[in-house]
Amino acid sequence: MPNAPVNCTDADRNPGADLEPLAANALAAIVDAGAKALITEPWRASRIIRGAQHLSIEELAAQATRRRRAAPSDLNQAIALAQLSRALQSTLFRDAWTKWRGGAEGKRTCTSDATRPALNTCETDAALGDSTSLIA
C-alpha cells in the first residue's frame, strides 16, 4: 500500500511535547529551591547582584527587577534572578535580609579593611566577584 494514510498523533508530530511539562516542573523546582536557599542564607544575593550586600531590601528589589527586564542572555543568570525575585516576595527573606544587613553593618565599623572580620567566606568571595555558583 504505497500512499496509505498514516494516523499521526500529537506526540508523533512533536516528540518533545511530553517533555515540556517535565522541564517546566523541573525549572520551577530549581527556582523554589534557590529561593529557599536565599531565605536561609541571604548573603547569597551578592552572588547574583554584585554589591548587593550594600543595598537595602527596596534597592535590592529594584535592582533585581531592572536586571530581569534586561532579559539576561545567560540561562544561569536568568534562573538566579528568578530565584532572587521569588525570595523577594517572601517576608521571611525580607526579614532575613534586614537582619543580616544589620549585622553586616555593625561589623563594617572596623577601622582597617585588613582587620575587618569576614561575615562568611562565601560572602566575601561573592563580594569580590566570585560568581562560580549563581544558584543554590
ABEGO torsion letter per residue (X at the ends): XBGBBBBBBAAAABAAAAAAAAAAAAAAAAAAAAAAAAAABAAAAAAABBGAAABBAAAAAAAAAAAAAAGBABAAAAAAAAAAAAAAABAAAAAAAAAAAAAAAAAAABABAAABBBABAAAAAAAAGBAABABX
